[in-house]
């Protein structure tokens, strides 16, 4: 039986993973730990084979964050991550392997996506954070890589937008649009996305196979924003009509400076991982 500690209590991904693993009660013991404050530092990590670190500050409206708020991003996303990792690494003195899994993000490659061109991230694409949120994640990635040894195996996951029942963030904005609008533009864009249960199965296989490295899980197919909105509406018993004649207005808005243009390109832009870089773990797309 593998013993897994989830650091970061009540997170969407952490609780989803814990629930997913309930189907294997004989194979895994799952515990969770709240890492707010300093009490977690007194917890003994030595019984655990794996620490799955999901504690972090998620992406917010970075334009409205104070300097103190920016420091908090680094304190939580970078410094806390490395402190938890170092604590687990200390346990490898007993000669037993440990695995540290970190939830990074596609955000480390920046937020550049355009409705007018397709951006494809490949293994050769260099990280280029657009703001302190992405930079705080990247600095954690870099710090973790420097800690890696034969006994301390580091896994960095850089997923695209995650969606599923109970998910928050950008996906919920699409839900609101799907439930309010009778019509929607039919923009032919492509986005990499990741269903939550594909992610939880991916993590399960990463643990089973004792993987190490940087990984890019995503759904098998790219997502077209318009089709996703239509399917969300249908799932709620609502009909929404897609019209290409609305596209000209969306393309026009994408040229607007400031927040309007940014939101349009974020919603309808093209941003994908090259499909081949997501195949290192087999049969995780449930």
Protein Blocks (a to p, Z undefined) as FASTA:
>chain_A
ZZdddehehiaklmmmmmmmmmmmmlpccddddfehjllmmpcfklpmbdcdfbdcdddd
fklccfklmmmmmmmmmmmmmmmmmmmmmmmmnopacdddddddfklnojadcfkbccdd
dfklccddfbfklmmmmmmmmmmmmmpcfklccddddddddedehiahjllmmmmmmmmp
mbdcdddbddddddfklmmmmmmmmmmnopadddddddfbdcdfklmmmmmmmmnopacd
ddfklmmmmmmmmmpgcjllmmmmmmmmccdddfklmmmpghklZZ
